[in-house]
């Protein structure tokens, strides 16, 4: 059996973790307020919409976690997990549609239809990671949000275009996908805790690679759908 960590080391690690969480959320909120201010000052509807969307998702996450809300319905666990993830991803797309549509000229129904494939496959991969590994809610938020943020950057995202500003706004950008990536494992945590799961550093590797791989495969199908003229 692995040796237990000394209590002083555990206390230090827990304290560092709490400090990092506070720093992360503080920077994310300040970044979002700055984005809103810049949008209002420059009369930029896109920036205002995105800032408001980020604040909305932060508020929803804080509310659900502070109330310890859980959820389940009668279906196999992987169906519940993928459905919750997909449904929350559609809310994400709906909130950001006016300020950040999939591409210029796409209708709302076209946006939702085209993004369904990438999100379903991303959450399929995300489920198998959570089936095998145990994550805290904050680890799910960071790992899942970062995984799909990388996916967006692969297909031409904001950070590659403006690296310095992108790094400054990174905590806020993580919430773009972190919202729908945290919801399935958190809301279904009671069911997931019944599984025999590991807690190793490998979870971060697979937590990035697995949903990212699903997202990329789905994005290839999205490209075909766009080529067929779905709008």
Buried (B, 14 or more C-beta within 10 A) or exposed (E): EEEEEEEEEEEEEEEEEEEEBEEBBEBBBEBBBBBBEEBEEEEBEEBBBBBBBBBBBBEBBEEBBEEEEEBEEEEEBBEBBBBBBBBBBBBBBEBBBBBBBBEEEBEEEBBBBBBBBBBBBBBBBBBBBBBBBBBBBBBBBBBBBBBBBBBBBEEEBBBEEEEEEBEBBBBBBBBBBBBBBBBBBBBBBEBBEEEEBEEEEEBBEBBBBBBBBBBBBBBEBBEEBBEEEBB
